[in-house]
Amino acid sequence: MMNSIRFSKIALGLVGGALLAGPALAHDRHDDRGHDQYQHHHRIGGKGADDLMPWLRNTPEGQRWVLGRYDRDGNGRINESSARDANRAFMRLADRNGDRRLTRREIDRGLDHISRYGWGYADRRW
């Protein structure tokens, strides 16, 4: 009798501890846009890398789009001309009101668009 009560207390303590610790141990692997943080991030190199808009150079969506569309030989490097082309194409896609300035919302929507529809659809507006 005494052992079963003791076992019940221990089991209850373990279950309760697991329930309390569960949320603390959970790790959300997605950023605020729902993208997987652990996906391989491509680093863009070459003379044109510094000329890219920051959101094309520093976000996984932008990096995948630029490399998929403008890295002609697949070496992970782009030249200045390709960087200008990428910037212009993204501006055409994301600039919803045509003022040639991108707001945070326009940038986020543009990145979301290229991540959903792939790098081949950049010239289309949604």
Protein Blocks (a to p, Z undefined) as FASTA:
>chain_A
ZZmmmmmmmmmmmmmmmmmmmmmmpccfbdfkopafkbccdddedjklmmpcfklmmpmk
lmmmmmmmmmmnonopacfklmmmmmmmmmmmmmmnonopacfklmmmmmmmmmmnojkl
mmpcZZ
